[in-house]
């Protein structure tokens, strides 16, 4: 065989070996832009996120959070909280949960934390709870008691009580925040025009709801996440930290007012999604 033929044969062998090595490497490592394999968790249906607003707010307080969650493929329901008392409000929320097919993640803001803690107790549909600047009362505790246990709340001086008479003749008092105090007290990091709209559309809470004792606590058995607001004038951050620590919650601190879902919807949505992924 000539030297030219020998050279061609050698180049062919060398090239074939290189090609085989490349194929082997591709089989092991995959292409540079290969997509990670889809896991069973990725294919599992996402839980429905059920949002429960608190006192002096309504479902629109979740608008920014809902946009982020829907963008990421989560079904969302913002419940209408009657704000009459933890037991009756939890009964209303449980009815809504029962109407939803599949697992849910409960999210409660402020007084809504008391409601989701009652509604999520002993409920197999509820896979996780997220508390947003919220109450996590233990059985026997009230929202007012937990607020007063730590210094820092300036809410009492801004309240506007409105007596009412119910259809059955019973009487009570609804609590609003004075509109000219609303932004400073409730939403200091929200743009002034938006805070003015929130003040005008605020939902009152029955005064009796703040002194009604909790009877159960879902956070004792349901995995919990908690967003603590360090510039909160409604529920002192020390109270929030105490409750989160007691519940062994995964805690995120945010330098925000009580209206953190309005001022930092991306942070709130991010924590909710962490809870949803961790419990799928």
Backbone torsions as a table, in degrees:
resi	resn	phi	psi	omega
1	UNK	NA	138.1	-176.7
2	UNK	-71.7	164.2	178.7
3	UNK	-66.6	-30.5	178.8
4	UNK	-66.5	-44.7	179.3
5	UNK	-63.8	-40.6	177.1
6	UNK	-59.1	-40.7	-179.8
7	UNK	-64.9	-42.7	178.7
8	UNK	-62.9	-42.4	179.6
9	UNK	-61.9	-41.9	-179.2
10	UNK	-64.6	-41.0	180.0
11	UNK	-66.1	-37.8	178.9
12	UNK	-62.9	-45.8	179.7
13	UNK	-62.4	-44.0	-179.8
14	UNK	-63.2	-45.3	-179.9
15	UNK	-64.6	-40.8	179.0
16	UNK	-64.0	-40.3	179.0
17	UNK	-64.2	-40.6	179.4
18	UNK	-64.6	-41.5	179.4
19	UNK	-63.7	-42.7	179.1
20	UNK	-62.4	-40.5	179.4
21	UNK	-64.3	-39.0	-179.9
22	UNK	-65.9	-41.9	178.8
23	UNK	-62.6	-41.6	178.2
24	UNK	-62.1	-42.0	180.0
25	UNK	-65.0	-40.6	178.8
26	UNK	-61.1	-40.7	-178.5
27	UNK	-65.2	-34.3	-178.6
28	UNK	-80.1	-49.5	-171.7
29	UNK	-96.6	-23.9	-176.4
30	UNK	78.9	169.6	179.3
31	UNK	-67.3	160.0	-176.2
32	UNK	-60.6	-31.9	-177.4
33	UNK	-104.3	26.9	-178.1
34	UNK	-64.8	142.2	178.3
35	UNK	-86.4	137.1	179.7
36	UNK	-60.7	143.7	-179.4
37	UNK	-60.9	144.7	178.9
38	UNK	-78.1	126.0	-178.9
39	UNK	-92.5	168.7	177.9
40	UNK	-61.2	-36.2	179.4
41	UNK	-64.6	-36.2	179.1
42	UNK	-66.4	-34.1	-177.7
43	UNK	-81.1	-19.1	-177.8
44	UNK	-65.5	141.8	177.7
45	UNK	-59.0	141.8	178.5
46	UNK	-76.3	142.6	179.2
47	UNK	-67.5	155.8	173.6
48	UNK	-78.9	132.4	177.7
49	UNK	-92.5	120.1	-180.0
50	UNK	-108.9	118.1	-174.5
51	UNK	-104.3	127.8	-179.9
52	UNK	-117.4	112.9	179.7
53	UNK	-75.5	169.5	-179.4
54	UNK	-111.8	-161.6	-179.3
55	UNK	-66.9	150.2	175.4
56	UNK	66.0	20.5	-179.5
57	UNK	-142.6	178.2	172.6
58	UNK	-145.7	-172.7	-175.4
59	UNK	-60.6	-25.2	-178.8
60	UNK	-67.4	-15.7	177.8
61	UNK	-64.8	-15.5	179.5
62	UNK	-96.8	3.5	-170.8
63	UNK	-52.1	-49.7	-178.7
64	UNK	-65.1	-37.9	178.0
65	UNK	-65.6	-42.6	179.8
66	UNK	-61.6	-42.3	179.3
67	UNK	-58.5	-45.2	-179.2
68	UNK	-65.9	-42.8	-178.7
69	UNK	-66.6	-42.7	179.6
70	UNK	-65.8	-37.0	176.9
71	UNK	-59.5	-33.9	-179.0
72	UNK	-92.7	12.0	171.0
73	UNK	88.3	14.1	-179.4
74	UNK	-92.7	132.6	169.7
75	UNK	-71.5	140.0	-173.5
76	UNK	-135.8	140.6	171.6
77	UNK	-131.7	125.2	173.4
78	UNK	-98.9	108.0	-176.0
79	UNK	-72.9	152.0	173.1
80	UNK	-92.2	111.8	-177.2
81	UNK	-86.6	120.0	-180.0
82	UNK	-64.7	-25.8	178.2
83	UNK	61.9	39.1	-179.9
84	UNK	-103.7	-27.9	-179.5
85	UNK	167.1	147.6	-175.6
86	UNK	-54.7	-42.0	-176.2
87	UNK	-67.9	-50.4	-177.9
88	UNK	-70.8	-35.9	178.1
89	UNK	-67.7	-36.3	177.8
90	UNK	-67.6	-36.3	177.2
91	UNK	-62.1	-41.6	177.4
92	UNK	-62.9	-42.9	-179.5
93	UNK	-67.7	-38.7	178.1
94	UNK	-61.1	-36.5	177.9
95	UNK	-62.9	-41.3	178.2
96	UNK	-65.6	-44.0	179.3
97	UNK	-59.6	-42.7	-179.1
98	UNK	-63.2	-25.6	180.0
99	UNK	-78.7	-17.1	-178.1
100	UNK	-88.2	135.7	177.7
101	UNK	-86.7	130.8	175.7
102	UNK	92.1	-177.0	-175.7
103	UNK	-71.6	155.8	178.3
104	UNK	-132.8	155.2	168.1
105	UNK	-114.3	122.1	-179.7
106	UNK	-90.7	135.7	179.0
107	UNK	-128.9	126.6	-179.1
108	UNK	-127.9	133.2	175.9
109	UNK	-104.1	133.3	172.8
110	UNK	58.5	-124.2	176.0
111	UNK	-59.3	-25.5	176.2
112	UNK	-58.9	-22.8	175.2
113	UNK	-63.9	-39.9	176.2
114	UNK	-62.1	-37.0	-176.9
115	UNK	-71.3	-46.2	-178.7
116	UNK	-69.4	-28.5	178.3
117	UNK	-67.5	-32.3	176.1
118	UNK	-80.0	-44.4	-176.3
119	UNK	-69.0	-29.6	-177.3
120	UNK	-85.3	-7.1	-178.1
121	UNK	-67.9	129.8	175.4
122	UNK	54.2	39.5	-179.4
123	UNK	-121.5	106.0	-174.5
124	UNK	-65.1	-17.4	177.2
125	UNK	-71.0	-27.4	-174.2
126	UNK	-84.3	112.7	-176.3
127	UNK	-96.1	-22.3	-179.8
128	UNK	-160.8	156.8	175.7
129	UNK	-126.6	138.8	176.9
130	UNK	-122.8	122.6	-178.9
131	UNK	-105.0	125.7	-174.2
132	UNK	-116.8	105.0	-175.8
133	UNK	45.9	53.2	-163.0
134	UNK	-127.6	167.9	173.1
135	UNK	-86.8	139.0	171.0
136	UNK	-127.5	71.2	-174.5
137	UNK	-70.9	146.2	168.9
138	UNK	-86.3	159.0	177.3
139	UNK	-52.5	131.6	-179.2
140	UNK	95.9	-12.2	-179.0
141	UNK	-95.8	157.4	176.6
142	UNK	-122.1	162.5	177.9
143	UNK	-63.0	-42.8	-178.7
144	UNK	-64.3	-41.6	179.2
145	UNK	-61.2	-44.9	-178.3
146	UNK	-66.4	-36.9	177.8
147	UNK	-64.7	-44.0	-175.5
148	UNK	-78.2	-10.8	-178.8
149	UNK	-69.3	-21.6	-177.9
150	UNK	-130.1	145.3	-180.0
151	UNK	-75.4	156.4	171.9
152	UNK	130.8	-20.7	-178.9
153	UNK	-80.6	130.5	175.9
154	UNK	-110.4	13.6	-176.3
155	UNK	-61.3	-45.2	-173.6
156	UNK	-52.8	-38.6	-177.5
157	UNK	-73.9	-8.5	-178.4
158	UNK	-107.6	-0.6	-174.1
159	UNK	-77.4	149.3	177.6
160	UNK	-123.0	96.3	-177.2
161	UNK	-77.8	137.5	179.9
162	UNK	-128.1	108.0	178.1
163	UNK	-65.7	147.7	177.6
164	UNK	-140.7	159.2	173.5
165	UNK	-121.6	123.8	-179.2
166	UNK	-78.6	168.7	-178.0
167	UNK	-60.5	-29.1	-178.8
168	UNK	-86.6	4.7	178.6
169	UNK	93.8	-11.1	178.3
170	UNK	-71.1	155.8	-177.9
171	UNK	-121.4	161.9	178.2
172	UNK	-167.7	-171.2	-179.6
173	UNK	-133.7	128.5	171.6
174	UNK	-93.7	144.2	179.5
175	UNK	-113.2	125.9	171.0
176	UNK	-114.0	167.3	166.8
177	UNK	-98.7	132.9	177.6
178	UNK	-53.4	132.6	-172.8
179	UNK	-61.8	-35.3	-179.0
180	UNK	-75.6	-9.4	176.6
181	UNK	-106.2	-7.1	-168.0
182	UNK	-60.7	-49.1	-175.0
183	UNK	-61.9	-50.3	-178.4
184	UNK	-60.3	-41.6	-174.6
185	UNK	-76.3	-40.8	-166.1
186	UNK	-113.2	-28.4	-169.3
187	UNK	-147.0	51.9	-173.2
188	UNK	-63.9	-25.3	-178.8
189	UNK	-101.6	18.0	176.3
190	UNK	-103.9	139.2	178.4
191	UNK	-51.3	143.5	-171.9
192	UNK	-56.7	-42.9	-178.2
193	UNK	-64.7	-41.7	178.8
194	UNK	-67.7	-40.4	179.0
195	UNK	-63.6	-34.8	177.7
196	UNK	-64.4	-39.1	176.5
197	UNK	-65.2	-41.6	178.1
198	UNK	-61.8	-38.5	179.5
199	UNK	-65.2	-39.8	-177.6
200	UNK	-71.5	-29.2	-175.5
201	UNK	-104.8	9.5	-176.7
202	UNK	-59.6	145.7	176.3
203	UNK	-97.4	132.3	179.2
204	UNK	-79.0	155.3	174.2
205	UNK	-111.2	143.0	174.8
206	UNK	-66.5	131.5	-179.3
207	UNK	-55.7	-36.1	-178.6
208	UNK	-63.8	-24.9	-179.2
209	UNK	-63.9	-30.1	-176.7
210	UNK	-78.7	-12.7	179.5
211	UNK	-115.5	9.3	177.2
212	UNK	-82.4	130.1	-175.6
213	UNK	-78.7	139.2	173.5
214	UNK	-68.8	145.9	178.5
215	UNK	-112.0	-22.4	178.6
216	UNK	-141.0	167.7	-179.8
217	UNK	-144.3	104.7	-178.8
218	UNK	-61.5	-30.5	-176.3
219	UNK	-64.3	-13.2	177.2
220	UNK	-69.6	-24.2	-177.4
221	UNK	-129.2	-21.2	-177.7
222	UNK	-94.9	131.4	177.2
223	UNK	-54.9	134.6	-172.0
224	UNK	-127.3	146.1	173.0
225	UNK	-123.8	149.2	-174.9
226	UNK	-142.3	131.8	173.0
227	UNK	-105.4	115.7	-179.3
228	UNK	-99.5	126.9	-179.1
229	UNK	-100.4	117.1	-171.1
230	UNK	-83.4	-8.6	177.4
231	UNK	-114.6	30.0	-173.9
232	UNK	-82.3	129.4	177.3
233	UNK	-102.5	-4.3	176.5
234	UNK	-91.6	-62.1	177.6
235	UNK	-108.6	112.1	-176.6
236	UNK	-53.2	142.3	-179.2
237	UNK	-60.2	-32.0	178.3
238	UNK	-63.9	-37.1	177.0
239	UNK	-67.0	-42.7	178.7
240	UNK	-62.2	-43.4	-179.8
241	UNK	-64.0	-41.4	178.0
242	UNK	-58.8	-47.9	-177.5
243	UNK	-67.6	-39.6	179.4
244	UNK	-65.2	-42.5	-179.8
245	UNK	-64.7	-42.9	180.0
246	UNK	-62.7	-34.3	-179.0
247	UNK	-85.0	-1.4	-176.4
248	UNK	54.8	40.6	-177.8
249	UNK	-81.3	150.6	170.3
250	UNK	-74.2	113.7	-166.9
251	UNK	-109.0	137.3	174.1
252	UNK	-123.3	124.7	177.0
253	UNK	-96.4	137.3	-179.7
254	UNK	-132.2	132.4	175.6
255	UNK	-77.7	83.7	-172.8
256	UNK	-146.7	164.3	174.6
257	UNK	-77.3	-175.7	178.1
258	UNK	-62.5	-26.8	-177.9
259	UNK	-89.1	47.2	-175.1
260	UNK	-63.5	-29.9	179.3
261	UNK	-67.4	-24.6	177.8
262	UNK	-87.3	-42.5	-175.5
263	UNK	-83.5	-26.9	-179.1
264	UNK	-135.0	59.8	-176.6
265	UNK	-62.5	-30.7	-179.7
266	UNK	-66.0	-39.3	178.8
267	UNK	-66.3	-44.9	-179.1
268	UNK	-63.8	-46.0	178.8
269	UNK	-61.9	-38.0	179.9
270	UNK	-62.8	-42.1	178.6
271	UNK	-67.2	-40.6	178.3
272	UNK	-60.1	-43.1	-179.2
273	UNK	-67.4	-34.7	174.5
274	UNK	-60.4	-45.2	179.1
275	UNK	-62.4	-42.1	-179.1
276	UNK	-64.8	-42.3	-179.5
277	UNK	-68.8	-37.9	-175.1
278	UNK	-69.7	-21.4	-173.6
279	UNK	-114.1	14.1	178.1
280	UNK	-82.1	NA	NA
